[in-house]
Amino acid sequence: MKSNGTTPHVPPRAHRALTGWGRTAPSACDVTEVRSGEELDAVVSGALRSKRSVVARGLGRSYGDAAQCAGGVVIDITGLDSVLDADLETGVVRVGAGMSIDALMRAFVPRGWFVPVTPGTRHVTVGGAIAADIHGKNHHRDGSFCSYVTRLSLATPSGRVEVSPEHDPELFWATAGGMGLTGIVVDATVQMLRVETATMRVDTERARNLDDCLTRMIERDGEYRYSVAWIDCLARGPKMGRAVLTRADHARLEDLPPARRADALRFDPVVRAQVPVTPPSGLLNPMTVAAFNELWFRKAPRSRAGQLQTMATYFHPLDGIGSWNRMYGARGFVQYQFVVPFGAEDALRDVLTRLSQGRMASFVTVLKRFGPADPGPLSFPVAGWTLAFDLPVGPLSTGPLLDALDETVAGAGGRVYLAKDSRLRPELLETMYPRLAEWRATRDRVDPTGLFVSDLSRRLGLVSTPRPRRASRPARGRTKPEAQEKATS
Ligand SMILES: Cc1cc2nc3c(=O)[nH]c(=O)nc-3n(C[C@H](O)[C@H](O)[C@H](O)COP(=O)(O)OP(=O)(O)OC[C@H]3O[C@@H](n4cnc5c(N)ncnc54)[C@H](O)[C@@H]3O)c2cc1C
C-alpha cells in the first residue's frame, strides 16, 4: 500500500467468534473496526506484511459464512457510514461503504429519494449490497443493486483504485457479486430513485396453486415496479404452491388522503417486538408452520387493490421483529435461495413438491421473477424464477434434501445464491456459475497473492490462490458466538 509519509493509526483487534444471520458454523477471527479509509488501508497493509488473510464484514446479514475468515482478519466496515456527497437535484449520492440501507433511507426518503434496490431487510451495508449485488422485489423491472452504482473506491493489495462500469469494467463487475474477494469497497456512488411519498400502493391477490401464481405473475408483473409472492410451502395436492401475491408501486402524492400529504415523505420505522432469548429448537415445526400458513393464507384478501402501506411494512416486515433469527433455536437455520431460468418451471415445481411432501417447515417462502442478468460473472440473478426458504438446522433429512435440490437446480441451468449459502458442495459451483474462470482471472489480477479469503471462499474453492490457513485460536469467553450481527435500530 502507498504511504503518505505519516504513520496511520492501526485500530485494535478483538478475537471473536462470528457467524452469519443463520447462526451456523461459527469461526474464530480477529475483528478490527475501522473508522476511516486510512485506517482500513493500514489494516490491509498490516495483513499483507504479516501474511494474514482478510475479509470485510458489514452488518452480518449474509446467512452463511461469507463475512468471516477462520484464523484471519475480519475488517468491520460499519464505521465508514458517512454521507460524503449528495446532489438532491439528481439523486446521486456518495456514501461510505459501511452505511446501511436503513440509514440511507432515513437520510434521503424525507428528501424524496429512495434506494434503487432494497433487499428484504434494511440492515445491510452498501458494501454488503455491492458484494452480493443484491436484488429486490423490482428485479424483473430494474435489475440488481450494482446497476445503480456509478463508481466505487476499492482497497486492494496494491493500493486504492477507483472503478466504474466505464473505468476497469472487468474489476467493477467482478466486485459486483464478488463476495468481498476482489477488494474492500471503501465508498460508493449510487443513483437513487425519485419518490413523491414514503407510502406504497399495494395490490394483493391469492393464487390457488403454483401454476395459478406463475400465470398471474407472467401476465401482470410488468404493470408493477415491485412484485413478490409468499408461498405456502406445506400445501399439497391441488393446492401445492398456493400463494399470496403482493405487487406495488410508490404512491403518488394524489394517492394519499389530503390530510397526509403535508407529511408525505415521513419515514420513521420502529422495531415493534424483540425475540429476547433463543427458544428451544423445534419451535418452528411442520405443525406450527402449517397452522401459521393456513392463517396467513386465509387472512389475505382474495383480491384487494390500492391499499396504502408504509415502505417498512411492504419491503421489510421482518425488521419489525428484532433478532428474529433466534426463533429457529440454538442450532440456527439455513436459507436456501435458488434461481432457475424461464422454461425450467418443472424444476421449481419439483422443489416445491419435495418441500411439501417432506413436510419441510419453512417459516417464510418467497417467490420472485428476475429480469435479465447484469454483467457480473458471479452476480446471482439471471432471468427466471427465484425461490427462497428457511429451514431449521436439526432434522437429519434436511442435508440430503438440499443436496438433491442442488442437483435439480444445477441440472435446470440454475444456481444458488452465495450470500445465503452455508452448505453447497464445491463440485457444483462451476456448473451453477459458468463464468467462474473469467471472474477468477480478474480476481487473480487484482489480488495475486490471495489476500482476500473467507470461510465461504475456502469451503467452495472459489479462489484459485488461497493463503495457507492459520490455526485459529478458540475465541475467548463464550464458545457460542455472542455478537454475530451488529445491533440495529
Ligand atoms: C432478512 C433478510 C432478508 C434478505 N433479503 C434479501 C433480498 O431480498 N435480496 C438480496 O439480494 N439479499 C437479501 N438478503 C441478503 C443480504 O442482502 C446480503 O447478504 C448482503 O450482502 C448483506 O449485507 P451485509 O452488510 O450484512 O454484509 P455481510 O453479511 O457482513 O457480508 C456479506 C458479504 O459482503 C462482503 N462485504 C461486506 N462489506 C464489504 C465491503 N465494504 N467491501 C467488500 N465486500 C464487503 C463480505 O465480505 C461478505 O462476503 C437478506 C438478508 C436477510 C437477513
Ligand as a Chemical Component Dictionary entry (heavy atoms), coordinates in Angstrom:
data_LIG
# 
_chem_comp.id                   LIG 
_chem_comp.type                 NON-POLYMER 
_chem_comp.pdbx_formal_charge   0 
_chem_comp.three_letter_code    LIG 
# 
loop_
_chem_comp_atom.comp_id 
_chem_comp_atom.atom_id 
_chem_comp_atom.alt_atom_id 
_chem_comp_atom.type_symbol 
_chem_comp_atom.charge 
_chem_comp_atom.model_Cartn_x 
_chem_comp_atom.model_Cartn_y 
_chem_comp_atom.model_Cartn_z 
_chem_comp_atom.pdbx_ordinal 
LIG C1  C1  C 0 -33.951 -10.833 6.438  1  
LIG C2  C2  C 0 -33.029 -10.816 5.254  2  
LIG C3  C3  C 0 -33.564 -10.571 4.010  3  
LIG C4  C4  C 0 -32.729 -10.518 2.890  4  
LIG N1  N1  N 0 -33.298 -10.275 1.688  5  
LIG C5  C5  C 0 -32.528 -10.211 0.589  6  
LIG C6  C6  C 0 -33.096 -9.895  -0.675 7  
LIG O1  O1  O 0 -34.305 -9.679  -0.803 8  
LIG N2  N2  N 0 -32.250 -9.793  -1.730 9  
LIG C7  C7  C 0 -30.912 -9.998  -1.622 10 
LIG O2  O2  O 0 -30.210 -9.879  -2.620 11 
LIG N3  N3  N 0 -30.348 -10.311 -0.444 12 
LIG C8  C8  C 0 -31.123 -10.420 0.661  13 
LIG N4  N4  N 0 -30.550 -10.699 1.873  14 
LIG C9  C9  C 0 -29.103 -10.950 1.925  15 
LIG C10 C10 C 0 -28.302 -9.656  2.150  16 
LIG O3  O3  O 0 -28.821 -8.598  1.373  17 
LIG C11 C11 C 0 -26.854 -9.868  1.714  18 
LIG O4  O4  O 0 -26.305 -10.989 2.334  19 
LIG C12 C12 C 0 -25.948 -8.665  1.993  20 
LIG O5  O5  O 0 -24.686 -8.927  1.421  21 
LIG C13 C13 C 0 -25.775 -8.418  3.489  22 
LIG O6  O6  O 0 -25.053 -7.207  3.684  23 
LIG P1  P1  P 0 -24.188 -7.002  4.998  24 
LIG O7  O7  O 0 -23.800 -5.566  5.097  25 
LIG O8  O8  O 0 -24.889 -7.569  6.170  26 
LIG O9  O9  O 0 -22.892 -7.840  4.630  27 
LIG P2  P2  P 0 -22.203 -9.066  5.401  28 
LIG O10 O10 O 0 -23.191 -10.153 5.580  29 
LIG O11 O11 O 0 -21.479 -8.570  6.567  30 
LIG O12 O12 O 0 -21.180 -9.513  4.254  31 
LIG C14 C14 C 0 -21.675 -10.119 3.070  32 
LIG C15 C15 C 0 -20.566 -10.180 2.021  33 
LIG O13 O13 O 0 -20.222 -8.854  1.652  34 
LIG C16 C16 C 0 -18.822 -8.649  1.797  35 
LIG N5  N5  N 0 -18.644 -7.245  2.164  36 
LIG C17 C17 C 0 -19.253 -6.561  3.165  37 
LIG N6  N6  N 0 -18.828 -5.288  3.161  38 
LIG C18 C18 C 0 -17.933 -5.167  2.146  39 
LIG C19 C19 C 0 -17.136 -4.114  1.638  40 
LIG N7  N7  N 0 -17.168 -2.886  2.166  41 
LIG N8  N8  N 0 -16.337 -4.369  0.586  42 
LIG C20 C20 C 0 -16.292 -5.587  0.021  43 
LIG N9  N9  N 0 -17.010 -6.625  0.462  44 
LIG C21 C21 C 0 -17.825 -6.416  1.509  45 
LIG C22 C22 C 0 -18.403 -9.619  2.876  46 
LIG O14 O14 O 0 -17.036 -9.916  2.771  47 
LIG C23 C23 C 0 -19.282 -10.811 2.549  48 
LIG O15 O15 O 0 -18.715 -11.568 1.525  49 
LIG C24 C24 C 0 -31.333 -10.742 3.026  50 
LIG C25 C25 C 0 -30.795 -10.998 4.283  51 
LIG C26 C26 C 0 -31.629 -11.030 5.395  52 
LIG C27 C27 C 0 -31.048 -11.300 6.755  53 
# 
loop_
_chem_comp_bond.comp_id 
_chem_comp_bond.atom_id_1 
_chem_comp_bond.atom_id_2 
_chem_comp_bond.value_order 
_chem_comp_bond.pdbx_ordinal 
LIG C1  C2  SING 1  
LIG C2  C3  SING 2  
LIG C2  C26 DOUB 3  
LIG C3  C4  DOUB 4  
LIG C4  N1  SING 5  
LIG C4  C24 SING 6  
LIG N1  C5  DOUB 7  
LIG C5  C6  SING 8  
LIG C5  C8  SING 9  
LIG C6  O1  DOUB 10 
LIG C6  N2  SING 11 
LIG N2  C7  SING 12 
LIG C7  O2  DOUB 13 
LIG C7  N3  SING 14 
LIG N3  C8  DOUB 15 
LIG C8  N4  SING 16 
LIG N4  C9  SING 17 
LIG N4  C24 SING 18 
LIG C9  C10 SING 19 
LIG C10 O3  SING 20 
LIG C10 C11 SING 21 
LIG C11 O4  SING 22 
LIG C11 C12 SING 23 
LIG C12 O5  SING 24 
LIG C12 C13 SING 25 
LIG C13 O6  SING 26 
LIG O6  P1  SING 27 
LIG P1  O7  DOUB 28 
LIG P1  O8  SING 29 
LIG P1  O9  SING 30 
LIG O9  P2  SING 31 
LIG P2  O10 DOUB 32 
LIG P2  O11 SING 33 
LIG P2  O12 SING 34 
LIG O12 C14 SING 35 
LIG C14 C15 SING 36 
LIG C15 O13 SING 37 
LIG C15 C23 SING 38 
LIG O13 C16 SING 39 
LIG C16 N5  SING 40 
LIG C16 C22 SING 41 
LIG N5  C17 SING 42 
LIG N5  C21 SING 43 
LIG C17 N6  DOUB 44 
LIG N6  C18 SING 45 
LIG C18 C19 SING 46 
LIG C18 C21 DOUB 47 
LIG C19 N7  SING 48 
LIG C19 N8  DOUB 49 
LIG N8  C20 SING 50 
LIG C20 N9  DOUB 51 
LIG N9  C21 SING 52 
LIG C22 O14 SING 53 
LIG C22 C23 SING 54 
LIG C23 O15 SING 55 
LIG C24 C25 DOUB 56 
LIG C25 C26 SING 57 
LIG C26 C27 SING 58 
# 
